[in-house]
Amino acid sequence: MFNTVMVPVDLAHADKLDRALSCAADLAQLYKARVVYVGVSAAVPGAVARTPEEFAAKLDAFANEQARLRGIEATAHAVTSHDPATDLDPALLDAVKDTGADLVVMASHIPNVTDYIWPSNGGSLATHAKVSVLIVRGG
């Protein structure tokens, strides 16, 4: 049913993604699909990495560790953005196309009042992506 599962990850908060990571791995095992972990970073130094190359290397290491821990085929797809805070939704939509994903599994928070004014990243992706999107709430 699914061949490529895209999982957006924020390496600065990887410890809060376990439910989504587990869900993606379970689906990948069920459908014998590969998982692509997508991370978006700025070209300038940040909390996770000083350069886009360092960020890509850390994302690759994350994907390799997930593959080893969860028994799945996994790769990484790093995206560099001028302003990840404002470019995240379009960057993730582009990544769906770039990775050939036919399913996106992403973590999200429990909605609050601001989500009625500004849509969440998961809600925006689910609204605009042409593939199935599974939003996994909670840590």
Disulfide bonds with the S-S distance in Angstrom:
none
